[in-house]
Structures are given as structure tokens and as C-alpha cells.
């Protein structure tokens, strides 16, 4: 049988955007199914229904990957674990590294105290762990270089992840050291300062990105790369500039020559705080002199965004994808499938987003 793959970016239609991705592929006659995030708690049932409707496997999932702790990615995972037969769970649990990072905290009486405090700061991950234990689902660590089926984890590295745990504003203040407390305060102020940007007319090729930092949790995102049916696929979750830079630096170790991604998940629902012109040049190539004709695009960029989410995607991000020859599609109002040689579905082609003549100032 011919190898195939299909990756479904499910519509998470709430007031704000979320991520829920299902993946099925066959290599040399062996089929595997992955679930990468499952949106909010209310999305979990939709993910299970999708698996049963389109993958026809009585809800057996080889691997579930939790990209990071945010509820718009991890909220529906417990339902998937409870209702499906799961082979493996891949998830980073910050509290299990308490002994390694204890020296970075003050006023911490014991490793047990720190472990308890961090676990309480990440209740969604703790819930997922409890469900996995109750169903005897093995949990593995998706650090850089790890193979998850046909995919390889590009980021985060173990050292960088532990630093992000210490710097996170979820770190309990009563045990955080001075540097961590200052970092947390900075991130909180930076996010509070975010405001709706005004739009300005812009010529072809002009790009504006925000220099504001994103949360440590988003930078913890598990970034995965895989090559299926000759197509190079990058799943970025909510990874920011630090995560994407680390992932690009790791590309030579998986024989990935950049630029050259064929399927690119635009990080964080199309936020302009996660990207930069230099990063996109590195991953997707330099800006073209003009827009390519429809049907001649060089790659597909998929954005998980909800109709009601007025903040995402940013027009500057959509422009940047098209500047590099991308065909941009979003999950607003419908799920999106990208595939090669996959079983037939009565789904029409996704309508690409138009090139915005304006962008955020």
C-alpha cells in the first residue's frame, strides 16, 4: 500500500483560539495515529468524535503529545485519555525536576516543598498525569532530539526547559529567587502592556513584528519536525522566537536543510510576538518580489484561529507567510486537512486567506 499522511487542524470555535491536531500516517504498511493537543476542555469530545469518524480505528491512538500547559492546548487532553485507547503520552512535567532546580530558589525548605508548589502551579498537567496513571498510560519526556513516531522533537532542550521553569511567572513567589521574581514581574508587565494595534497601509514585503516577550510556558512548547511522503512538516504549538531559534539550530542534526518547510503550523494562532523577519527567512526563505499566482505557492501555512478571536491571526503574520510564497489557511469556521495520498473525504479544498493590504503598526 502507498504511504500516506493526513494532518487535521480542528476548528476550536470558542471566544479565543485554541489548538487541536490529529495526525494519521502510514509508512511501509504500518499506520500510526497521533493527537497533538486537544484544545479546551469542551474540545475533547470533538477530538474523540473526529478520530472515530475519520480514522475508523475505534479510537486507538498510538501517541498523545501535550505541547505545553496552556488550557487552549491541554484542556481537552483528559477526555481523550479517558475515552480512547492510548499507547503513549508525551508531556513535560516541571515538578519532576524539582531536585535539579532547587538551588535556584530561596526560602525553599525541601525538594518536596518545591515539587508540591510547582505541581500546584500547573493543575492541568497534574490532572493529565493523574488520568494517565489511572489508565496505566506510560509518560515520556519530549526533549530535543527525542523521536515520537515519525517526528523528532526540535525544542525545547532539557537545559533551556529547566531555565524556563525557573523563570516562569507561575513559579510561586514565596520561593522564587530575586532574578526569577524580577523576570516574572517583567513578563506580567509586558503582557499587561499589550494592546490592540492600529492598522496602517503597507507595501508588498513590509513586515512588522512585536518585540514583546511571550510567556515562559509558550516558550516551553514542544516543536516537532517530521518528513512524510517527501513533505517536511513543522508543528510549532505556541513556540516563540527563542524556541524557533533553538529548533532551527538543531536542524542539521536531523538532516533538515533550511529553508525548506512544506507544511508550517504558524505559532500561537498567528501572533506577531512569536516571529521575526529573520526567523521566517531562516525557516521559510526570503521574501519574494511579488505574490505567487494561486496554485503555485511554495508551502502551506496553517493557522489555528477562531472566528470570534479578534486578536488572531495578525495581518502582519499572514502577510509574512505570503511574502515567502505561502498558501495560508485558517481554521476559522472549519477544520483544515493537509494530506498526501490519504483516504478520500467529502471535504472541499480550504480557501486560502487573501493578502492583507494593511498591517499592525
Steps between C-alpha positions, in 0.01 A plus 500: 500500500620853420628706792272788601443763763218726610525775759179655625499840666163501675285809538499605863214748479495678834541868584876461472711268286628156594697212352381145435682288242459139395753321281479168315777362281604172346861403430588164348160358585502614865244759607537737794265756652606799709302761688694823548308713752122491535387859547287598798313262727190538282706402194597155628177334387538651152849353470372155598209528253740603225725202564209257490339659195800537273768262624274198551708336770267481801698787650839335531769769513865403491628823650358808670729803516431793734692793357481710818281581797269773366133407522428573134733211416481263798142543623347223288780248553344325807188416298710354218693290752182381669304411187772362271747215513832683535840344439728781622472844656772755433497789744743713697420516873701782663466372856697182437815712460467665842818343635702635205378860528461532878827694528344773281244585768521666837296422811434152370519259791499177301479345156157369597379854574619624163354204317163553667501873426583451132243226459233730646605770252427266208164341588414401141819301459450345842149389399631347179765311696237364739280377214799338330601321819144380557499344151859371516604718207879541495627860502812603311703823487496682163836673517707609203622207289232257619317298234120489527401262226589664169563835668804638680487754782694810393442699820518547792836369610510372855722782631291773341179347630624495859602865473152587372341319794701715740421820309129431463258739668319188620790440736372562855631838611575394856770261379622678189846652505545869424589452136197278439268741680625789288459296184145406597414864572642605164296243309182599681555867418582421139178306456299769675639755257373310197227698328306479181722631224375747243527411133700685239523461125815311404680424176583149386782348706469731801481313831456609860538265795478568871812490715297419812584176676254214525436285806752242616229238452467582131876486462486151656294379203601168350597567138489195273643434156420208273541407134207303361451411134784736416331795674682681780262582784554730797255509792578802716217523761552837674878506463658844502814649354723322749340162434505539122861617505601200712310271264671649194839453661417132543395451136840368378477216754189366326636563150256784448636760263341841551310671357266235367188428708199377302237505777545769762278538805502873567577531872260634761199547271685756288639723773767746390683468834622150409672579172750729332607566144838336560340186643260466211782554251681217672209255504302591189731702279545863403222728388405480134474797267127441450217269598492163329192406294241281670599136469872573469573557869819354648356378832183491709470697823221393735365729772283368785276797567138551604252730327421686822866560583557860389868484596600211276635459246691824462498643149876552509546126552268404213691745279833352603392149399383620159819706454692170500270322260263347752142389456337602829193326640331530837258295709250783532164332452638168378761237564792480257662183365834490327589162349678291239353175363249497787161325494227695324275735694208711390687812600555784260829688473564765764470852368833683539508831686529813290807720520434782751579843361528628859697385801541587865716805568 
